[in-house]
Amino acid sequence: MTDQDKLNNLYFRIKNFEFPECEDALYHQVIEELKEGFKIIENGLLVATQNIKHAKSSDNGTNF
């Protein structure tokens, strides 16, 4: 498995994570905060992979 495959796998596991439904308001709040955290991680992963792609294309002289 390549590094790119590993990052893709991580991204899809985060994106498709199934959060439990909680009846208790306090647990529900925890789940909502976890969802926000997962969104931040998901966005960070997207930005990081774009930066890697940009850096690799710059190294190859293909980025204009």
Biopython code that builds the backbone (N, CA, C, O; Angstrom):
import numpy as np
from Bio.PDB.StructureBuilder import StructureBuilder

atoms = [
    (1, "MET", "N", (0.847, -1.170, 0.000)),
    (1, "MET", "CA", (0.000, 0.000, 0.000)),
    (1, "MET", "C", (0.898, 1.240, 0.000)),
    (1, "MET", "O", (1.811, 1.353, 0.817)),
    (2, "THR", "N", (0.635, 2.151, -0.906)),
    (2, "THR", "CA", (1.435, 3.373, -0.992)),
    (2, "THR", "C", (1.021, 4.358, 0.108)),
    (2, "THR", "O", (-0.014, 4.199, 0.754)),
    (3, "ASP", "N", (1.849, 5.362, 0.295)),
    (3, "ASP", "CA", (1.506, 6.405, 1.262)),
    (3, "ASP", "C", (0.208, 7.102, 0.856)),
    (3, "ASP", "O", (-0.622, 7.421, 1.707)),
    (4, "GLN", "N", (0.039, 7.333, -0.432)),
    (4, "GLN", "CA", (-1.190, 7.965, -0.918)),
    (4, "GLN", "C", (-2.407, 7.097, -0.601)),
    (4, "GLN", "O", (-3.452, 7.608, -0.197)),
    (5, "ASP", "N", (-2.270, 5.788, -0.785)),
    (5, "ASP", "CA", (-3.360, 4.867, -0.442)),
    (5, "ASP", "C", (-3.690, 4.939, 1.048)),
    (5, "ASP", "O", (-4.857, 4.909, 1.441)),
    (6, "LYS", "N", (-2.655, 5.033, 1.861)),
    (6, "LYS", "CA", (-2.860, 5.118, 3.308)),
    (6, "LYS", "C", (-3.617, 6.390, 3.683)),
    (6, "LYS", "O", (-4.525, 6.357, 4.513)),
    (7, "LEU", "N", (-3.237, 7.514, 3.065)),
    (7, "LEU", "CA", (-3.936, 8.771, 3.338)),
    (7, "LEU", "C", (-5.376, 8.727, 2.837)),
    (7, "LEU", "O", (-6.286, 9.219, 3.504)),
    (8, "ASN", "N", (-5.578, 8.141, 1.666)),
    (8, "ASN", "CA", (-6.940, 8.003, 1.142)),
    (8, "ASN", "C", (-7.793, 7.153, 2.084)),
    (8, "ASN", "O", (-8.947, 7.481, 2.362)),
    (9, "ASN", "N", (-7.212, 6.064, 2.568)),
    (9, "ASN", "CA", (-7.915, 5.177, 3.488)),
    (9, "ASN", "C", (-8.288, 5.933, 4.763)),
    (9, "ASN", "O", (-9.419, 5.835, 5.237)),
    (10, "LEU", "N", (-7.345, 6.680, 5.312)),
    (10, "LEU", "CA", (-7.590, 7.466, 6.514)),
    (10, "LEU", "C", (-8.704, 8.476, 6.276)),
    (10, "LEU", "O", (-9.605, 8.620, 7.102)),
    (11, "TYR", "N", (-8.640, 9.170, 5.151)),
    (11, "TYR", "CA", (-9.654, 10.178, 4.828)),
    (11, "TYR", "C", (-11.055, 9.559, 4.779)),
    (11, "TYR", "O", (-11.995, 10.096, 5.366)),
    (12, "PHE", "N", (-11.190, 8.441, 4.083)),
    (12, "PHE", "CA", (-12.509, 7.822, 3.958)),
    (12, "PHE", "C", (-12.998, 7.233, 5.282)),
    (12, "PHE", "O", (-14.201, 7.216, 5.544)),
    (13, "ARG", "N", (-12.085, 6.755, 6.109)),
    (13, "ARG", "CA", (-12.503, 6.259, 7.435)),
    (13, "ARG", "C", (-13.022, 7.403, 8.291)),
    (13, "ARG", "O", (-14.011, 7.245, 9.007)),
    (14, "ILE", "N", (-12.361, 8.555, 8.222)),
    (14, "ILE", "CA", (-12.824, 9.726, 8.979)),
    (14, "ILE", "C", (-14.141, 10.235, 8.412)),
    (14, "ILE", "O", (-15.084, 10.505, 9.156)),
    (15, "LYS", "N", (-14.200, 10.363, 7.090)),
    (15, "LYS", "CA", (-15.395, 10.916, 6.436)),
    (15, "LYS", "C", (-16.616, 10.029, 6.665)),
    (15, "LYS", "O", (-17.721, 10.546, 6.829)),
    (16, "ASN", "N", (-16.448, 8.730, 6.680)),
    (16, "ASN", "CA", (-17.572, 7.800, 6.786)),
    (16, "ASN", "C", (-17.784, 7.252, 8.198)),
    (16, "ASN", "O", (-18.537, 6.296, 8.384)),
    (17, "PHE", "N", (-17.129, 7.847, 9.185)),
    (17, "PHE", "CA", (-17.268, 7.373, 10.560)),
    (17, "PHE", "C", (-18.716, 7.530, 11.013)),
    (17, "PHE", "O", (-19.331, 8.578, 10.814)),
    (18, "GLU", "N", (-19.244, 6.490, 11.616)),
    (18, "GLU", "CA", (-20.629, 6.520, 12.094)),
    (18, "GLU", "C", (-20.636, 6.811, 13.593)),
    (18, "GLU", "O", (-20.213, 5.991, 14.408)),
    (19, "PHE", "N", (-21.120, 7.983, 13.924)),
    (19, "PHE", "CA", (-21.212, 8.389, 15.318)),
    (19, "PHE", "C", (-22.469, 7.796, 15.947)),
    (19, "PHE", "O", (-23.505, 7.686, 15.292)),
    (20, "PRO", "N", (-22.375, 7.415, 17.218)),
    (20, "PRO", "CA", (-23.565, 6.872, 17.888)),
    (20, "PRO", "C", (-24.580, 7.971, 18.182)),
    (20, "PRO", "O", (-24.222, 9.137, 18.348)),
    (21, "GLU", "N", (-25.832, 7.586, 18.243)),
    (21, "GLU", "CA", (-26.894, 8.499, 18.657)),
    (21, "GLU", "C", (-27.027, 8.385, 20.176)),
    (21, "GLU", "O", (-27.116, 7.281, 20.713)),
    (22, "CYS", "N", (-27.038, 9.509, 20.854)),
    (22, "CYS", "CA", (-27.149, 9.509, 22.311)),
    (22, "CYS", "C", (-28.389, 10.283, 22.737)),
    (22, "CYS", "O", (-28.678, 11.362, 22.220)),
    (23, "GLU", "N", (-29.107, 9.714, 23.680)),
    (23, "GLU", "CA", (-30.315, 10.364, 24.180)),
    (23, "GLU", "C", (-29.986, 11.410, 25.239)),
    (23, "GLU", "O", (-30.628, 12.458, 25.300)),
    (24, "ASP", "N", (-28.995, 11.130, 26.066)),
    (24, "ASP", "CA", (-28.602, 12.061, 27.118)),
    (24, "ASP", "C", (-28.003, 13.319, 26.472)),
    (24, "ASP", "O", (-27.141, 13.221, 25.598)),
    (25, "ALA", "N", (-28.461, 14.488, 26.902)),
    (25, "ALA", "CA", (-28.024, 15.753, 26.305)),
    (25, "ALA", "C", (-26.522, 15.972, 26.430)),
    (25, "ALA", "O", (-25.897, 16.499, 25.510)),
    (26, "LEU", "N", (-25.937, 15.574, 27.554)),
    (26, "LEU", "CA", (-24.497, 15.775, 27.735)),
    (26, "LEU", "C", (-23.691, 14.895, 26.785)),
    (26, "LEU", "O", (-22.708, 15.349, 26.199)),
    (27, "TYR", "N", (-24.101, 13.647, 26.632)),
    (27, "TYR", "CA", (-23.411, 12.761, 25.683)),
    (27, "TYR", "C", (-23.632, 13.226, 24.249)),
    (27, "TYR", "O", (-22.737, 13.137, 23.408)),
    (28, "HIS", "N", (-24.820, 13.717, 23.989)),
    (28, "HIS", "CA", (-25.113, 14.241, 22.648)),
    (28, "HIS", "C", (-24.171, 15.406, 22.329)),
    (28, "HIS", "O", (-23.671, 15.516, 21.210)),
    (29, "GLN", "N", (-23.933, 16.273, 23.317)),
    (29, "GLN", "CA", (-23.016, 17.400, 23.123)),
    (29, "GLN", "C", (-21.599, 16.907, 22.842)),
    (29, "GLN", "O", (-20.902, 17.465, 21.995)),
    (30, "VAL", "N", (-21.180, 15.873, 23.544)),
    (30, "VAL", "CA", (-19.851, 15.297, 23.303)),
    (30, "VAL", "C", (-19.742, 14.811, 21.858)),
    (30, "VAL", "O", (-18.749, 15.071, 21.178)),
    (31, "ILE", "N", (-20.768, 14.107, 21.401)),
    (31, "ILE", "CA", (-20.767, 13.596, 20.020)),
    (31, "ILE", "C", (-20.706, 14.748, 19.023)),
    (31, "ILE", "O", (-19.979, 14.670, 18.033)),
    (32, "GLU", "N", (-21.462, 15.813, 19.273)),
    (32, "GLU", "CA", (-21.442, 16.970, 18.373)),
    (32, "GLU", "C", (-20.057, 17.603, 18.324)),
    (32, "GLU", "O", (-19.599, 18.009, 17.255)),
    (33, "GLU", "N", (-19.392, 17.690, 19.459)),
    (33, "GLU", "CA", (-18.036, 18.248, 19.488)),
    (33, "GLU", "C", (-17.046, 17.324, 18.780)),
    (33, "GLU", "O", (-16.127, 17.794, 18.108)),
    (34, "LEU", "N", (-17.228, 16.028, 18.928)),
    (34, "LEU", "CA", (-16.383, 15.082, 18.196)),
    (34, "LEU", "C", (-16.579, 15.220, 16.688)),
    (34, "LEU", "O", (-15.616, 15.154, 15.924)),
    (35, "LYS", "N", (-17.819, 15.409, 16.266)),
    (35, "LYS", "CA", (-18.096, 15.608, 14.840)),
    (35, "LYS", "C", (-17.367, 16.840, 14.318)),
    (35, "LYS", "O", (-16.792, 16.814, 13.229)),
    (36, "GLU", "N", (-17.393, 17.923, 15.102)),
    (36, "GLU", "CA", (-16.673, 19.133, 14.702)),
    (36, "GLU", "C", (-15.178, 18.863, 14.596)),
    (36, "GLU", "O", (-14.522, 19.329, 13.665)),
    (37, "GLY", "N", (-14.639, 18.108, 15.555)),
    (37, "GLY", "CA", (-13.223, 17.763, 15.524)),
    (37, "GLY", "C", (-12.863, 16.927, 14.308)),
    (37, "GLY", "O", (-11.824, 17.139, 13.684)),
    (38, "PHE", "N", (-13.731, 15.973, 13.973)),
    (38, "PHE", "CA", (-13.491, 15.150, 12.786)),
    (38, "PHE", "C", (-13.509, 16.004, 11.529)),
    (38, "PHE", "O", (-12.728, 15.758, 10.610)),
    (39, "LYS", "N", (-14.385, 17.004, 11.468)),
    (39, "LYS", "CA", (-14.435, 17.901, 10.300)),
    (39, "LYS", "C", (-13.132, 18.678, 10.168)),
    (39, "LYS", "O", (-12.614, 18.862, 9.067)),
    (40, "ILE", "N", (-12.607, 19.132, 11.310)),
    (40, "ILE", "CA", (-11.339, 19.868, 11.287)),
    (40, "ILE", "C", (-10.220, 18.964, 10.790)),
    (40, "ILE", "O", (-9.402, 19.381, 9.971)),
    (41, "ILE", "N", (-10.178, 17.724, 11.283)),
    (41, "ILE", "CA", (-9.162, 16.766, 10.832)),
    (41, "ILE", "C", (-9.328, 16.472, 9.347)),
    (41, "ILE", "O", (-8.346, 16.426, 8.606)),
    (42, "GLU", "N", (-10.565, 16.274, 8.914)),
    (42, "GLU", "CA", (-10.847, 15.996, 7.499)),
    (42, "GLU", "C", (-10.342, 17.145, 6.621)),
    (42, "GLU", "O", (-9.681, 16.911, 5.609)),
    (43, "ASN", "N", (-10.651, 18.374, 7.009)),
    (43, "ASN", "CA", (-10.204, 19.535, 6.230)),
    (43, "ASN", "C", (-8.688, 19.663, 6.256)),
    (43, "ASN", "O", (-8.079, 19.989, 5.237)),
    (44, "GLY", "N", (-8.069, 19.409, 7.408)),
    (44, "GLY", "CA", (-6.616, 19.464, 7.496)),
    (44, "GLY", "C", (-5.947, 18.430, 6.615)),
    (44, "GLY", "O", (-4.915, 18.699, 6.001)),
    (45, "LEU", "N", (-6.534, 17.254, 6.552)),
    (45, "LEU", "CA", (-6.004, 16.194, 5.705)),
    (45, "LEU", "C", (-6.096, 16.579, 4.228)),
    (45, "LEU", "O", (-5.173, 16.318, 3.455)),
    (46, "LEU", "N", (-7.207, 17.198, 3.841)),
    (46, "LEU", "CA", (-7.354, 17.642, 2.455)),
    (46, "LEU", "C", (-6.318, 18.709, 2.100)),
    (46, "LEU", "O", (-5.708, 18.653, 1.032)),
    (47, "VAL", "N", (-6.121, 19.674, 2.987)),
    (47, "VAL", "CA", (-5.144, 20.731, 2.745)),
    (47, "VAL", "C", (-3.733, 20.150, 2.685)),
    (47, "VAL", "O", (-2.942, 20.513, 1.814)),
    (48, "ALA", "N", (-3.427, 19.257, 3.606)),
    (48, "ALA", "CA", (-2.087, 18.659, 3.635)),
    (48, "ALA", "C", (-1.798, 17.878, 2.359)),
    (48, "ALA", "O", (-0.701, 17.985, 1.809)),
    (49, "THR", "N", (-2.761, 17.097, 1.880)),
    (49, "THR", "CA", (-2.518, 16.321, 0.662)),
    (49, "THR", "C", (-2.381, 17.235, -0.554)),
    (49, "THR", "O", (-1.600, 16.949, -1.461)),
    (50, "GLN", "N", (-3.137, 18.330, -0.574)),
    (50, "GLN", "CA", (-2.980, 19.290, -1.672)),
    (50, "GLN", "C", (-1.591, 19.933, -1.624)),
    (50, "GLN", "O", (-0.963, 20.148, -2.661)),
    (51, "ASN", "N", (-1.121, 20.236, -0.417)),
    (51, "ASN", "CA", (0.220, 20.814, -0.275)),
    (51, "ASN", "C", (1.294, 19.840, -0.742)),
    (51, "ASN", "O", (2.271, 20.246, -1.372)),
    (52, "ILE", "N", (1.116, 18.557, -0.436)),
    (52, "ILE", "CA", (2.066, 17.536, -0.884)),
    (52, "ILE", "C", (2.068, 17.453, -2.402)),
    (52, "ILE", "O", (3.128, 17.413, -3.026)),
    (53, "LYS", "N", (0.872, 17.428, -2.997)),
    (53, "LYS", "CA", (0.778, 17.370, -4.463)),
    (53, "LYS", "C", (1.436, 18.595, -5.089)),
    (53, "LYS", "O", (2.146, 18.480, -6.088)),
    (54, "HIS", "N", (1.201, 19.757, -4.506)),
    (54, "HIS", "CA", (1.796, 20.989, -5.016)),
    (54, "HIS", "C", (3.321, 20.941, -4.901)),
    (54, "HIS", "O", (4.031, 21.315, -5.834)),
    (55, "ALA", "N", (3.815, 20.483, -3.763)),
    (55, "ALA", "CA", (5.266, 20.397, -3.548)),
    (55, "ALA", "C", (5.906, 19.424, -4.524)),
    (55, "ALA", "O", (6.979, 19.689, -5.065)),
    (56, "LYS", "N", (5.232, 18.283, -4.748)),
    (56, "LYS", "CA", (5.780, 17.301, -5.684)),
    (56, "LYS", "C", (5.784, 17.832, -7.101)),
    (56, "LYS", "O", (6.739, 17.597, -7.841)),
    (57, "SER", "N", (4.732, 18.549, -7.502)),
    (57, "SER", "CA", (4.698, 19.077, -8.862)),
    (57, "SER", "C", (5.731, 20.199, -9.016)),
    (57, "SER", "O", (6.291, 20.371, -10.099)),
    (58, "SER", "N", (5.992, 20.964, -7.950)),
    (58, "SER", "CA", (7.021, 22.002, -7.999)),
    (58, "SER", "C", (8.409, 21.394, -8.130)),
    (58, "SER", "O", (9.263, 21.918, -8.845)),
    (59, "ASP", "N", (8.628, 20.272, -7.425)),
    (59, "ASP", "CA", (9.923, 19.600, -7.504)),
    (59, "ASP", "C", (10.188, 19.052, -8.899)),
    (59, "ASP", "O", (11.337, 18.963, -9.332)),
    (60, "ASN", "N", (9.122, 18.686, -9.595)),
    (60, "ASN", "CA", (9.280, 18.124, -10.929)),
    (60, "ASN", "C", (9.292, 19.188, -12.019)),
    (60, "ASN", "O", (9.443, 18.880, -13.201)),
    (61, "GLY", "N", (9.133, 20.440, -11.610)),
    (61, "GLY", "CA", (9.142, 21.516, -12.586)),
    (61, "GLY", "C", (7.884, 21.590, -13.422)),
    (61, "GLY", "O", (7.873, 22.230, -14.473)),
    (62, "THR", "N", (6.810, 20.934, -12.961)),
    (62, "THR", "CA", (5.584, 20.924, -13.749)),
    (62, "THR", "C", (4.567, 21.938, -13.256)),
    (62, "THR", "O", (3.508, 22.093, -13.864)),
    (63, "ASN", "N", (4.867, 22.628, -12.173)),
    (63, "ASN", "CA", (3.927, 23.615, -11.632)),
    (63, "ASN", "C", (4.245, 24.989, -12.224)),
    (63, "ASN", "O", (5.378, 25.459, -12.125)),
    (64, "PHE", "N", (3.275, 25.617, -12.822)),
    (64, "PHE", "CA", (3.499, 26.917, -13.448)),
    (64, "PHE", "C", (2.903, 28.011, -12.623)),
    (64, "PHE", "O", (2.993, 29.181, -12.993)),
]
sb = StructureBuilder()
sb.init_structure("model")
sb.init_model(0)
sb.init_chain("A")
sb.init_seg("    ")
for serial, (resi, resn, name, xyz) in enumerate(atoms, 1):
    if name == "N":
        sb.init_residue(resn, " ", resi, " ")
    sb.init_atom(name, np.array(xyz, "f"), 0.0, 1.0, " ", f" {name:<3s}", serial, name[0])
structure = sb.get_structure()
